Amino acid sequence: MTQADLAERARVSPGSIHRLERAEPGVALWVWLNAMEALGQLELIESLRDPLTEALAAEAAPKRAGSSRIPDLDF
């Protein structure tokens, strides 16, 4: 597959693919993700998930404010 073919399939410019291949630091994450999707490699992102880190993040997430009881609307 040529750079032009990949750029078309990934919906990015050929210049973005060139910068991606050279690992330039300014390439946007969405360009990487679109290229991975075009190459059929997007599922590799899933293998990077860490259940322990996700559990710790969920535990540290702010809790929703407010009461869980149903308000009395009988005036």
N, C-alpha and C positions, 0 to 999 in steps of 0.2 A: 504494500500500500504506500502510495506517495504521500508527501506532506500535504499536497493539495487535496487528495482524496480524504485524508484524515480530517483536514480542516473543514471540508464540506460536510462530512458525516457528523463532526462534533459541533457544527454551527458556529465556528470561530474563523478568524482570519488566518491565512497561511503564516503570517508573521507571528501570530500567537503560538502556533505549533512550533515554529522555528525557535522562539524564545523558551518554550516548554522543553524542547529537546536539548537545549543548551543549559537547562536548569537555572535560568536567570531568576533572581529573587522577586521580581515584580510581576510574575505571572499570577493572575487571580485564581483563587481556589475553584471557581466555577469553570474555568478553562480546563484545569486538571480533571475535574469531575466529568465534564462533557467528553473529554478525550478518553477517559477510562470507560465511559459508557459506550462510546463509539467502537472501542476495541473489545468490548465484552468483558471488561475487567472490574466493573463497578462493585461486584460482590466481594472483592478483596477488602474493601473498606469495612465490611461487616466483620471480617476476621480480626480486625484491630480492636474491637470492643472488649472491654474488661468489666466483667460483672461486678467485681468488688468496687471498682471506681464508680460505676453507675449507682450501686447501692449507697455508697457514701455520699454521692452528690444528691441523690433523692432524699436522704436523711437530712442533709444540710439545707435543702431548699426551703425557702420561707413558706410558712404555713398561711393558708388563706384566713384573712380576718373575717370576723362576723360570727354570728350565733348559728348553731346548727338546729335550734328549735324553731318550730313554725310560729310566726307571730300571731297573736290573738287579734283578729280583725273584727270581732263582734263589739260594736260600739254601744 
